[in-house]
């Protein structure tokens, strides 16, 4: 009879104490499954051969401290089955300790007690696997509305222990409203159309999302569907990652569109405010060439600007500036200052007065509207360049292949535009000889952090002289343009963190 049981079993005879309480249980018989279990779990010779009834706790002392003692006593006293319960104990053998982890049941059997067990680690592993991968399953019987859930069903789906496992149609009550159409369609396809289907199910109890894969269960091929079997896979993390990826992709598209729009605006601004020189300054006895390298991080928009414009008095306005900051804000300030200077220059006031007025314009624009600039007027009748400096690097003169920085005006360079109102500026005068080249530039061309300004200037002067020695600038606008492009290429590089601008003027005659 014992061998007919599919699980390991022991038949135990109660050993009673003086007051009739269960003190131990005599090990009377075991079935084939118990013998096979013992052979697979214990090393050879670890368990003495069975030679007749022997007290259970004498044969396995470690069991006395487990739930088995209580289960045996309750089954004998109450005459009701006990368990299943997980029982874990350790048996010492000559080969070392053996850990036993079984699911145990105890039931009264006439005057005896029947103890059965099965490998609990498999059941625990099944539950742990469901918990770790957030997967569970259940089968619903359509005839009697019974449900057989997996061990981890409640935990995975976030159901409270005191709530009954939902019937098939009760899933609709537990689901979020936006999941219902797909759930109803899936059940229709499985029960009536008899094929496997799946949907996404969001549960209000846990606010998690599950992929529900459902198949019909039929007694005979082609027959009616008697049950529905479903696997639930928690896809909340994957769904959130997809949603985050979609948001990131959408933000990236918007940022790309913004960058493209800013780049388009930058192109328009550059064309509007940065002149292209050809031969228009020949009448003044000058040639001009310029190179502008925007900071690539700001989509080509920066605060550098330059200008060369004939004035009503027959002289030439020349200026180069750098508005504070980056992006469209800097470009807007740059455009304001450039056009303001163009209007102020028609007053025919000296450059020191123009610089003072431009400072007032910057101060009136706000606390953040600061800029640096070199503002000059060229007098062709005297071949004289009069210039002021407002917090900007001083121009460089290249004469006979030697490059030197021009001395500061009396009293030193003035402060940057927009810092303080009512500031007076002084001008310096630089006579120009034929073939002299004056270089005006922004600090982004020469600054290399963390070096100091003197080292930056020495590097710039050395590069200007090297480019002259390598190939003297040819006559004509193209020759001067080639020279400034080689000079910028020598100074530029990945270390640059700002716009870089270079404006070159070369005297070619008396004008």
MIVO-616083 format. One record per residue (C-alpha): residue number from 1; z, x, y. Coordinates in steps of 0.05 Angstrom, whole numbers, plus 5000, padded with zeros to 4 digits. Layout:
N
- pos  w  u  v
- NUM  Z  X  Y
...
//
This chain:
511
- pos  w  u  v
- 1  5000  5000  5000
- 2  5017  5056  5049
- 3  4951  5091  5035
- 4  4915  5028  5059
- 5  4940  5040  5130
- 6  4890  5076  5174
- 7  4945  5115  5210
- 8  4999  5163  5187
- 9  5060  5125  5161
- 10  5130  5138  5133
- 11  5172  5088  5095
- 12  5245  5098  5115
- 13  5310  5070  5084
- 14  5365  5059  5135
- 15  5427  5104  5130
- 16  5484  5065  5160
- 17  5550  5088  5190
- 18  5619  5060  5179
- 19  5608  5003  5228
- 20  5540  4985  5202
- 21  5501  5021  5255
- 22  5439  5060  5238
- 23  5459  5133  5233
- 24  5396  5161  5202
- 25  5337  5139  5160
- 26  5321  5166  5092
- 27  5251  5192  5083
- 28  5227  5151  5022
- 29  5152  5156  5021
- 30  5091  5176  5062
- 31  5017  5158  5058
- 32  4955  5202  5052
- 33  4943  5200  5127
- 34  5013  5228  5139
- 35  5001  5284  5088
- 36  4935  5301  5122
- 37  4968  5300  5190
- 38  5023  5348  5166
- 39  4972  5395  5137
- 40  4931  5397  5201
- 41  4990  5404  5250
- 42  5039  5451  5214
- 43  5027  5521  5186
- 44  5030  5527  5110
- 45  5102  5528  5086
- 46  5131  5502  5152
- 47  5153  5436  5121
- 48  5191  5441  5055
- 49  5156  5405  4997
- 50  5180  5334  4987
- 51  5223  5327  4926
- 52  5252  5258  4938
- 53  5287  5218  4992
- 54  5316  5261  5048
- 55  5345  5242  5116
- 56  5291  5242  5169
- 57  5331  5278  5222
- 58  5354  5330  5171
- 59  5281  5345  5154
- 60  5259  5343  5227
- 61  5321  5358  5271
- 62  5283  5357  5337
- 63  5265  5284  5327
- 64  5338  5263  5336
- 65  5335  5274  5411
- 66  5272  5232  5422
- 67  5259  5158  5429
- 68  5250  5152  5354
- 69  5326  5145  5344
- 70  5329  5085  5390
- 71  5265  5054  5363
- 72  5292  5058  5291
- 73  5359  5027  5311
- 74  5326  4970  5351
- 75  5276  4954  5296
- 76  5333  4951  5245
- 77  5381  4912  5289
- 78  5332  4864  5323
- 79  5283  4859  5265
- 80  5225  4864  5315
- 81  5170  4916  5321
- 82  5182  4972  5372
- 83  5130  5011  5411
- 84  5081  5039  5420
- 85  5116  5095  5457
- 86  5096  5167  5470
- 87  5142  5215  5433
- 88  5139  5289  5447
- 89  5180  5341  5408
- 90  5177  5413  5386
- 91  5185  5439  5315
- 92  5203  5511  5303
- 93  5164  5547  5248
- 94  5158  5619  5224
- 95  5092  5622  5263
- 96  5123  5597  5327
- 97  5138  5530  5360
- 98  5091  5472  5348
- 99  5087  5418  5401
- 100  5078  5347  5375
- 101  5055  5292  5421
- 102  5045  5225  5385
- 103  5043  5151  5399
- 104  5096  5120  5354
- 105  5109  5049  5328
- 106  5168  5025  5287
- 107  5170  4958  5249
- 108  5219  4927  5200
- 109  5191  4923  5129
- 110  5238  4884  5084
- 111  5300  4926  5074
- 112  5263  4987  5099
- 113  5232  5009  5165
- 114  5159  5030  5172
- 115  5145  5087  5222
- 116  5072  5098  5241
- 117  5041  5145  5290
- 118  4974  5172  5314
- 119  4954  5231  5355
- 120  4979  5215  5425
- 121  4944  5274  5458
- 122  4877  5239  5448
- 123  4902  5177  5482
- 124  4933  5218  5538
- 125  4869  5258  5545
- 126  4829  5193  5549
- 127  4876  5168  5604
- 128  4875  5235  5640
- 129  4799  5238  5636
- 130  4793  5170  5667
- 131  4841  5190  5722
- 132  4808  5257  5736
- 133  4736  5231  5739
- 134  4756  5163  5766
- 135  4722  5125  5710
- 136  4746  5066  5668
- 137  4717  5010  5625
- 138  4731  4940  5599
- 139  4700  4888  5554
- 140  4704  4814  5571
- 141  4696  4761  5516
- 142  4657  4702  5543
- 143  4682  4655  5489
- 144  4758  4659  5500
- 145  4758  4696  5567
- 146  4797  4753  5536
- 147  4792  4823  5566
- 148  4802  4891  5533
- 149  4811  4944  5587
- 150  4814  5019  5578
- 151  4881  5055  5585
- 152  4865  5078  5657
- 153  4834  5013  5680
- 154  4890  4992  5728
- 155  4901  5061  5756
- 156  4828  5076  5770
- 157  4814  5008  5801
- 158  4879  5009  5841
- 159  4909  4946  5809
- 160  4984  4935  5812
- 161  5021  4934  5745
- 162  5047  4863  5757
- 163  4977  4834  5767
- 164  4937  4810  5707
- 165  4873  4846  5690
- 166  4820  4803  5724
- 167  4774  4759  5684
- 168  4700  4773  5693
- 169  4689  4722  5748
- 170  4756  4740  5780
- 171  4724  4806  5800
- 172  4691  4766  5856
- 173  4760  4751  5885
- 174  4778  4824  5884
- 175  4712  4847  5914
- 176  4694  4856  5986
- 177  4647  4802  6013
- 178  4588  4850  6022
- 179  4591  4867  5947
- 180  4585  4795  5922
- 181  4509  4786  5923
- 182  4498  4848  5881
- 183  4555  4830  5833
- 184  4528  4760  5821
- 185  4457  4786  5811
- 186  4483  4838  5760
- 187  4521  4786  5720
- 188  4460  4740  5720
- 189  4416  4796  5694
- 190  4465  4815  5639
- 191  4488  4747  5614
- 192  4424  4706  5622
- 193  4368  4757  5622
- 194  4405  4800  5570
- 195  4393  4870  5596
- 196  4435  4926  5625
- 197  4444  4925  5700
- 198  4486  4959  5752
- 199  4511  4949  5823
- 200  4560  4978  5874
- 201  4626  4942  5877
- 202  4676  4951  5934
- 203  4747  4928  5919
- 204  4793  4903  5974
- 205  4855  4926  5936
- 206  4838  4999  5941
- 207  4781  5001  5993
- 208  4743  5043  5943
- 209  4671  5037  5919
- 210  4652  5035  5845
- 211  4586  5040  5810
- 212  4591  4984  5758
- 213  4544  4992  5698
- 214  4543  4929  5654
- 215  4512  4914  5586
- 216  4509  4851  5543
- 217  4545  4849  5475
- 218  4509  4807  5422
- 219  4530  4791  5351
- 220  4458  4792  5326
- 221  4395  4821  5358
- 222  4363  4769  5402
- 223  4424  4724  5398
- 224  4469  4698  5452
- 225  4512  4744  5494
- 226  4583  4738  5469
- 227  4615  4792  5512
- 228  4602  4836  5571
- 229  4619  4910  5571
- 230  4625  4948  5637
- 231  4639  5019  5659
- 232  4667  5031  5729
- 233  4653  5098  5762
- 234  4688  5113  5828
- 235  4633  5136  5876
- 236  4675  5131  5940
- 237  4673  5206  5954
- 238  4598  5210  5941
- 239  4585  5149  5985
- 240  4627  5178  6041
- 241  4590  5244  6035
- 242  4524  5208  6039
- 243  4547  5168  6099
- 244  4572  5231  6132
- 245  4506  5266  6116
- 246  4468  5207  6145
- 247  4510  5209  6208
- 248  4500  5284  6213
- 249  4425  5276  6203
- 250  4424  5221  6256
- 251  4463  5265  6304
- 252  4418  5323  6289
- 253  4357  5281  6304
- 254  4388  5257  6370
- 255  4406  5329  6388
- 256  4336  5352  6370
- 257  4307  5298  6414
- 258  4355  5317  6470
- 259  4335  5391  6464
- 260  4262  5372  6465
- 261  4273  5329  6527
- 262  4313  5384  6561
- 263  4259  5435  6542
- 264  4205  5390  6572
- 265  4246  5382  6636
- 266  4255  5458  6636
- 267  4181  5469  6632
- 268  4169  5421  6690
- 269  4225  5453  6732
- 270  4199  5524  6719
- 271  4129  5504  6739
- 272  4156  5470  6802
- 273  4204  5524  6827
- 274  4181  5591  6798
- 275  4115  5613  6831
- 276  4060  5651  6795
- 277  4035  5709  6837
- 278  3963  5732  6840
- 279  3934  5758  6905
- 280  3966  5711  6954
- 281  4010  5766  6986
- 282  3952  5814  6999
- 283  3950  5792  7072
- 284  4021  5819  7081
- 285  4003  5886  7049
- 286  4044  5869  6987
- 287  4035  5854  6913
- 288  4085  5814  6873
- 289  4099  5804  6799
- 290  4155  5767  6763
- 291  4182  5758  6693
- 292  4231  5703  6675
- 293  4268  5701  6608
- 294  4311  5639  6599
- 295  4373  5637  6556
- 296  4346  5609  6491
- 297  4413  5575  6476
- 298  4401  5528  6535
- 299  4332  5504  6515
- 300  4299  5545  6569
- 301  4338  5515  6627
- 302  4376  5563  6673
- 303  4399  5576  6743
- 304  4355  5636  6761
- 305  4303  5626  6815
- 306  4258  5666  6861
- 307  4213  5652  6920
- 308  4160  5686  6964
- 309  4133  5644  7021
- 310  4095  5656  7086
- 311  4133  5634  7149
- 312  4103  5606  7213
- 313  4119  5671  7251
- 314  4072  5710  7204
- 315  4128  5741  7164
- 316  4146  5732  7091
- 317  4209  5700  7061
- 318  4229  5732  6995
- 319  4290  5711  6956
- 320  4320  5714  6886
- 321  4383  5677  6864
- 322  4426  5657  6805
- 323  4462  5589  6805
- 324  4527  5585  6768
- 325  4527  5559  6695
- 326  4473  5539  6647
- 327  4431  5480  6630
- 328  4406  5423  6674
- 329  4467  5427  6719
- 330  4451  5499  6738
- 331  4377  5482  6744
- 332  4394  5425  6792
- 333  4436  5470  6836
- 334  4382  5523  6834
- 335  4329  5473  6858
- 336  4375  5448  6915
- 337  4387  5519  6941
- 338  4315  5540  6934
- 339  4287  5481  6972
- 340  4343  5484  7023
- 341  4327  5556  7038
- 342  4253  5540  7045
- 343  4269  5488  7098
- 344  4320  5532  7134
- 345  4271  5590  7137
- 346  4225  5551  7184
- 347  4277  5558  7239
- 348  4255  5631  7246
- 349  4328  5651  7247
- 350  4346  5720  7219
- 351  4363  5726  7145
- 352  4437  5735  7158
- 353  4438  5667  7192
- 354  4397  5635  7136
- 355  4446  5662  7085
- 356  4505  5634  7124
- 357  4472  5565  7127
- 358  4455  5567  7053
- 359  4528  5582  7038
- 360  4548  5519  7077
- 361  4499  5478  7036
- 362  4529  5505  6971
- 363  4601  5492  6996
- 364  4584  5421  7014
- 365  4555  5408  6945
- 366  4622  5414  6909
- 367  4673  5463  6880
- 368  4628  5481  6821
- 369  4566  5495  6863
- 370  4569  5570  6868
- 371  4511  5619  6865
- 372  4490  5690  6881
- 373  4428  5710  6919
- 374  4388  5764  6954
- 375  4352  5735  7014
- 376  4300  5778  7051
- 377  4247  5774  7104
- 378  4189  5823  7104
- 379  4160  5845  7171
- 380  4090  5869  7155
- 381  4078  5897  7225
- 382  4135  5946  7213
- 383  4132  5950  7137
- 384  4206  5932  7140
- 385  4247  5892  7090
- 386  4310  5860  7120
- 387  4356  5832  7067
- 388  4425  5803  7055
- 389  4466  5802  6992
- 390  4511  5743  6973
- 391  4550  5767  6912
- 392  4486  5789  6878
- 393  4465  5857  6848
- 394  4432  5898  6903
- 395  4357  5911  6898
- 396  4328  5976  6869
- 397  4275  6018  6903
- 398  4226  6056  6859
- 399  4193  6111  6900
- 400  4152  6168  6871
- 401  4177  6152  6801
- 402  4251  6155  6821
- 403  4294  6093  6820
- 404  4354  6083  6865
- 405  4397  6024  6883
- 406  4392  6005  6956
- 407  4455  6017  6998
- 408  4496  5955  7014
- 409  4492  5924  7084
- 410  4545  5946  7135
- 411  4611  5917  7114
- 412  4589  5912  7040
- 413  4556  5855  7002
- 414  4577  5786  7023
- 415  4614  5737  6977
- 416  4577  5689  6931
- 417  4548  5624  6960
- 418  4592  5563  6955
- 419  4659  5599  6950
- 420  4685  5595  7022
- 421  4655  5562  7084
- 422  4645  5596  7152
- 423  4628  5664  7121
- 424  4586  5714  7162
- 425  4535  5758  7126
- 426  4503  5822  7150
- 427  4433  5848  7135
- 428  4407  5916  7112
- 429  4339  5944  7132
- 430  4294  5981  7083
- 431  4228  6011  7109
- 432  4175  6011  7055
- 433  4123  6065  7042
- 434  4056  6054  7008
- 435  4066  6047  6932
- 436  4141  6034  6939
- 437  4166  5982  6890
- 438  4226  5939  6905
- 439  4259  5907  6844
- 440  4302  5844  6853
- 441  4335  5819  6789
- 442  4389  5774  6761
- 443  4451  5802  6728
- 444  4430  5772  6661
- 445  4377  5826  6657
- 446  4424  5885  6661
- 447  4494  5862  6640
- 448  4516  5882  6571
- 449  4587  5862  6553
- 450  4635  5897  6546
- 451  4605  5955  6585
- 452  4622  5963  6659
- 453  4574  5949  6717
- 454  4562  6022  6732
- 455  4537  6035  6661
- 456  4493  5973  6665
- 457  4462  5998  6730
- 458  4451  6068  6702
- 459  4415  6038  6643
- 460  4371  5996  6690
- 461  4353  6056  6734
- 462  4337  6099  6673
- 463  4292  6044  6645
- 464  4255  6035  6711
- 465  4241  6110  6714
- 466  4222  6114  6641
- 467  4171  6059  6647
- 468  4140  6095  6707
- 469  4137  6161  6670
- 470  4109  6128  6608
- 471  4052  6096  6647
- 472  4050  6093  6722
- 473  4036  6023  6748
- 474  3961  6014  6758
- 475  3934  5988  6823
- 476  3927  5912  6831
- 477  3969  5854  6810
- 478  3955  5863  6736
- 479  3981  5935  6738
- 480  4046  5914  6771
- 481  4055  5855  6723
- 482  4046  5902  6664
- 483  4100  5948  6692
- 484  4153  5893  6701
- 485  4138  5864  6632
- 486  4148  5932  6600
- 487  4212  5942  6639
- 488  4240  5874  6618
- 489  4221  5886  6546
- 490  4258  5952  6547
- 491  4322  5919  6574
- 492  4319  5853  6537
- 493  4347  5841  6468
- 494  4392  5798  6424
- 495  4453  5821  6464
- 496  4431  5781  6524
- 497  4474  5719  6538
- 498  4443  5694  6604
- 499  4377  5682  6639
- 500  4341  5746  6658
- 501  4295  5749  6718
- 502  4258  5807  6751
- 503  4217  5802  6815
- 504  4177  5864  6837
- 505  4145  5876  6906
- 506  4098  5934  6917
- 507  4072  5956  6985
- 508  3997  5968  6983
- 509  3979  5974  7057
- 510  3997  5956  7127
- 511  3980  5882  7120
//
